[in-house]
Amino acid sequence: MKRILTFSLLAVLATFIFASCSKHDYIDNNNPDIENGKVVYAPAGYNYYAVVQLFDSYAFIETMDNSSNKWPIRYDNLRGTFYDTQDNSVYNQTGQFWTTVRVHGFYNTETDADNALESYYAKNGYAKQQQLQTADSTSSSRTIK
């Protein structure tokens, strides 16, 4: 009887221990540089560019990943550091993956950020579009769940 009781208690204890274990990506909530952002504009045809609404401004970002599955789409929630002119690792909470973005500037209004994105793409976008089409010709796009 003692063996059955001991094994039962061990089984219950093991169940509680393993049930509490889960795999989550780590995000440091105590870091004051971490910001939440929401993609408010991701133009069709060149989605590696996007405008993200931050707490008090708008950022024009470019995704550094060649895979179109990691390009931000409208209404994606991003969390991470958004430093100007640097490659930043951010977590896409909507798609549940990490991606690398470069911030090209911060703007007070969404219209200013949209205009900056459009002018940047007009100057530099075609070459990058060609490069990405050859590097990622077999990928599929994500859909909002």
SERO-4910 file (N, C-alpha, C, O; in steps of 0.05 Angstrom, whole numbers):
BEGIN
 pado doro    nc1    nc2    nc3   cac1   cac2   cac3    cc1    cc2    cc3    oc1    oc2    oc3
  Met    A     16    -24      0      0      0      0     17     25      0     11     45    -13
  Lys    A     40     24     15     58     47     16     69     52    -11     73     76    -19
  Arg    A     76     31    -26     87     35    -53     68     49    -72     75     67    -86
  Ile    A     43     41    -71     23     53    -88     19     82    -81     17     99    -99
  Leu    A     18     88    -55     15    116    -47     39    132    -54     36    155    -63
  Thr    A     63    121    -51     88    135    -58     89    141    -88     95    163    -97
  Phe    A     83    120   -104     84    124   -133     62    144   -143     66    159   -161
  Ser    A     39    143   -130     17    162   -137     26    190   -131     21    208   -147
  Leu    A     38    195   -107     47    222   -101     69    231   -120     69    254   -128
  Leu    A     87    213   -126    108    221   -145     96    227   -173    106    246   -186
  Ala    A     77    212   -181     64    217   -207     50    244   -208     52    259   -227
  Val    A     36    250   -186     22    276   -184     42    298   -184     39    319   -197
  Leu    A     63    295   -168     84    316   -167     98    320   -194    102    343   -202
  Ala    A    104    298   -207    116    300   -234     97    314   -254    106    330   -271
  Thr    A     72    308   -252     52    321   -269     51    351   -265     51    366   -284
  Phe    A     51    359   -240     52    388   -234     77    402   -244     76    424   -255
  Ile    A     99    389   -240    125    400   -249    126    403   -279    133    424   -289
  Phe    A    119    382   -294    121    383   -323     99    399   -335    102    410   -357
  Ala    A     76    402   -322     54    418   -332     61    448   -331     52    464   -347
  Ser    A     78    455   -311     85    483   -308    107    491   -328    112    515   -331
  Cys    A    120    472   -340    141    479   -359    129    485   -387    112    469   -396
  Ser    A    136    507   -398    127    513   -425    149    529   -439    166    542   -426
  Lys    A    149    529   -465    169    542   -481    158    570   -489    138    571   -503
  His    A    172    591   -481    164    618   -488    190    633   -495    211    628   -484
  Asp    A    188    651   -515    211    668   -521    214    688   -498    194    699   -488
  Tyr    A    239    693   -491    244    711   -468    245    740   -478    260    746   -497
  Ile    A    230    757   -465    231    786   -470    235    799   -443    219    794   -425
  Asp    A    256    816   -441    262    829   -416    242    852   -411    245    873   -424
  Asn    A    223    848   -393    203    869   -388    214    891   -371    201    912   -369
  Asn    A    237    888   -359    249    909   -342    267    928   -357    276    947   -346
  Asn    A    272    922   -383    289    940   -399    272    964   -408    253    960   -422
  Pro    A    280    988   -401    265   1012   -408    266   1018   -438    250   1034   -448
  Asp    A    285   1006   -453    287   1011   -482    268    994   -498    264   1000   -522
  Ile    A    255    974   -486    236    957   -500    211    973   -505    199    984   -486
  Glu    A    201    973   -530    177    987   -537    158    968   -551    166    949   -564
  Asn    A    132    974   -549    112    960   -564    104    977   -588    102   1001   -585
  Gly    A    101    965   -611     93    979   -635     72    963   -650     71    939   -648
  Lys    A     56    977   -665     36    965   -682     40    974   -711     43    998   -716
  Val    A     41    955   -729     45    962   -757     19    975   -767     -2    962   -767
  Val    A     21   1000   -776     -3   1014   -785     -3   1016   -816    -24   1022   -828
  Tyr    A     20   1012   -828     21   1014   -858     43    995   -868     66    998   -860
  Ala    A     36    976   -884     54    958   -898     45    956   -926     27    940   -932
  Pro    A     56    972   -944     46    973   -972     48    947   -987     68    933   -984
  Ala    A     29    941  -1002     29    916  -1018     51    918  -1039     55    939  -1051
  Gly    A     64    896  -1044     84    895  -1065    112    899  -1054    131    888  -1066
  Tyr    A    116    913  -1032    142    916  -1020    139    916   -990    145    937   -977
  Asn    A    130    894   -979    124    893   -951    148    891   -932    144    889   -908
  Tyr    A    172    891   -942    195    892   -924    198    920   -913    215    924   -895
  Tyr    A    182    939   -922    181    966   -910    154    968   -895    134    956   -903
  Ala    A    154    983   -873    129    986   -858    131   1011   -841    153   1021   -835
  Val    A    108   1021   -833    107   1043   -813     95   1031   -788     74   1018   -788
  Val    A    109   1036   -766    101   1025   -740     94   1048   -721    109   1068   -718
  Gln    A     71   1046   -708     62   1066   -688     74   1058   -662     68   1036   -651
  Leu    A     91   1075   -650    103   1070   -624     87   1087   -603     65   1097   -610
  Phe    A     97   1089   -579     83   1103   -558     77   1132   -565     55   1141   -562
  Asp    A     98   1146   -574     95   1175   -579    104   1184   -606    107   1208   -611
  Ser    A    108   1165   -625    117   1172   -651    111   1150   -671    100   1129   -663
  Tyr    A    119   1154   -695    117   1133   -716    145   1128   -727    161   1146   -730
  Ala    A    151   1103   -732    177   1095   -742    174   1083   -770    156   1066   -774
  Phe    A    192   1090   -788    193   1078   -814    214   1056   -813    238   1063   -808
  Ile    A    207   1031   -816    225   1009   -813    228    993   -839    211    994   -857
  Glu    A    251    979   -841    256    961   -863    264    934   -851    281    933   -833
  Thr    A    252    912   -860    259    886   -850    284    876   -864    287    879   -888
  Met    A    303    866   -848    329    857   -859    328    827   -867    346    818   -880
  Asp    A    307    813   -860    304    785   -867    295    782   -896    277    796   -905
  Asn    A    307    763   -910    300    758   -938    274    742   -941    262    742   -962
  Ser    A    267    727   -920    243    711   -921    218    728   -919    215    743   -900
  Ser    A    200    725   -938    175    741   -937    157    733   -914    139    748   -907
  Asn    A    162    709   -902    147    701   -879    153    718   -854    138    717   -835
  Lys    A    175    732   -856    183    749   -833    179    779   -838    188    796   -823
  Trp    A    166    785   -860    160    813   -866    136    821   -849    117    806   -847
  Pro    A    136    845   -838    112    854   -822     88    859   -840     91    869   -862
  Ile    A     65    852   -830     40    858   -845     23    876   -827     28    878   -803
  Arg    A      4    889   -838    -12    908   -824    -25    895   -799    -34    873   -800
  Tyr    A    -25    910   -778    -36    903   -752    -18    883   -736    -27    874   -715
  Asp    A      6    877   -746     24    861   -730     33    877   -705     37    901   -707
  Asn    A     36    863   -683     46    876   -658     75    869   -656     82    845   -655
  Leu    A     93    889   -654    121    885   -652    130    894   -624    120    913   -613
  Arg    A    150    879   -613    161    887   -587    191    884   -588    202    863   -595
  Gly    A    205    906   -580    234    905   -580    245    933   -579    231    952   -572
  Thr    A    271    935   -585    284    961   -586    282    972   -614    286    958   -634
  Phe    A    277    998   -616    275   1011   -642    295   1034   -641    288   1057   -636
  Tyr    A    321   1028   -647    342   1048   -648    345   1057   -676    344   1041   -695
  Asp    A    349   1083   -680    351   1095   -707    377   1085   -720    398   1084   -708
  Thr    A    375   1079   -746    397   1071   -764    413   1046   -754    436   1044   -760
  Gln    A    401   1029   -738    414   1005   -729    396    981   -736    372    984   -739
  Asp    A    409    958   -737    393    933   -740    383    926   -712    399    923   -693
  Asn    A    357    923   -709    345    917   -683    331    890   -684    317    884   -704
  Ser    A    334    874   -664    320    849   -662    293    854   -648    293    863   -625
  Val    A    271    849   -661    244    853   -650    229    827   -651    233    810   -669
  Tyr    A    210    824   -633    193    800   -632    166    808   -644    153    826   -634
  Asn    A    158    793   -664    131    797   -676    112    780   -659    111    756   -663
  Gln    A     96    794   -642     79    779   -624     55    767   -639     45    746   -630
  Thr    A     47    778   -661     25    768   -676     33    742   -691     19    722   -689
  Gly    A     56    743   -704     66    719   -719     82    700   -702     88    678   -710
  Gln    A     90    709   -677    105    693   -658    132    685   -669    139    661   -670
  Phe    A    148    704   -678    175    699   -687    192    724   -683    182    746   -681
  Trp    A    218    720   -683    238    742   -681    245    751   -709    247    734   -727
  Thr    A    250    776   -713    259    786   -739    277    810   -734    278    821   -712
  Thr    A    292    817   -754    311    840   -752    300    862   -769    294    858   -793
  Val    A    299    886   -758    290    910   -772    310    932   -769    325    933   -750
  Arg    A    310    950   -789    326    974   -787    307    998   -788    290   1000   -805
  Val    A    310   1016   -769    294   1040   -768    307   1062   -785    331   1068   -781
  His    A    292   1073   -804    302   1094   -821    295   1122   -811    304   1142   -822
  Gly    A    278   1124   -791    271   1150   -780    246   1149   -763    230   1131   -765
  Phe    A    244   1169   -746    221   1173   -729    206   1198   -738    219   1218   -745
  Tyr    A    180   1197   -737    163   1219   -746    140   1224   -727    131   1206   -713
  Asn    A    131   1249   -726    109   1257   -708     82   1247   -717     65   1241   -701
  Thr    A     78   1245   -744     52   1237   -754     56   1213   -773     77   1208   -784
  Glu    A     34   1198   -776     34   1175   -794     38   1184   -823     51   1170   -838
  Thr    A     27   1206   -830     30   1217   -857     59   1222   -864     68   1216   -886
  Asp    A     73   1235   -845    102   1240   -850    118   1214   -853    135   1212   -870
  Ala    A    112   1194   -837    125   1168   -839    118   1155   -865    136   1143   -878
  Asp    A     93   1156   -874     85   1144   -899     99   1157   -922    109   1144   -941
  Asn    A    101   1184   -922    115   1198   -943    145   1191   -944    156   1188   -966
  Ala    A    157   1188   -921    185   1180   -920    189   1152   -931    208   1147   -946
  Leu    A    171   1134   -925    172   1107   -936    170   1107   -966    185   1094   -980
  Glu    A    150   1122   -977    146   1123  -1006    170   1135  -1020    178   1125  -1041
  Ser    A    181   1157  -1009    204   1169  -1023    229   1151  -1021    245   1150  -1040
  Tyr    A    233   1137   -999    255   1119   -996    252   1096  -1016    272   1088  -1029
  Tyr    A    228   1085  -1019    224   1064  -1038    228   1073  -1066    239   1058  -1083
  Ala    A    219   1097  -1072    223   1108  -1099    252   1110  -1106    260   1106  -1129
  Lys    A    269   1116  -1087    298   1119  -1091    312   1092  -1091    330   1087  -1107
  Asn    A    305   1074  -1072    321   1050  -1067    306   1023  -1070    319   1002  -1070
  Gly    A    281   1024  -1073    265   1000  -1071    268    979  -1093    268    955  -1088
  Tyr    A    271    988  -1118    270    969  -1140    294    950  -1138    290    926  -1143
  Ala    A    317    959  -1132    340    942  -1130    336    921  -1108    343    897  -1112
  Lys    A    326    929  -1085    321    910  -1064    299    890  -1072    301    866  -1066
  Gln    A    279    899  -1086    257    881  -1095    269    859  -1113    262    836  -1110
  Gln    A    286    867  -1131    298    847  -1149    315    827  -1134    314    803  -1139
  Gln    A    331    838  -1115    348    820  -1099    331    800  -1083    338    777  -1081
  Leu    A    310    809  -1071    293    792  -1054    278    771  -1071    274    749  -1062
  Gln    A    270    779  -1095    256    760  -1112    273    736  -1119    264    714  -1120
  Thr    A    299    741  -1124    317    719  -1131    324    703  -1106    328    679  -1108
  Ala    A    326    716  -1082    334    702  -1058    311    686  -1046    316    667  -1031
  Asp    A    286    694  -1051    264    682  -1037    241    677  -1056    218    686  -1052
  Ser    A    246    662  -1077    226    658  -1098    205    637  -1091    185    635  -1104
  Thr    A    210    621  -1070    191    600  -1064    175    604  -1038    159    587  -1031
  Ser    A    178    627  -1025    164    631   -999    135    639  -1004    128    650  -1025
  Ser    A    119    634   -983     91    642   -984     86    664   -964    102    667   -945
  Ser    A     65    679   -967     60    700   -948     43    691   -925     28    671   -927
  Arg    A     45    705   -902     29    698   -879      2    710   -881     -2    730   -896
  Thr    A    -17    699   -866    -43    711   -865    -50    717   -836    -39    704   -818
  Ile    A    -66    737   -831    -74    744   -804    -94    723   -794   -112    715   -808
  Lys    A    -88    713   -769   -106    693   -758   -129    705   -743   -145    691   -731
***
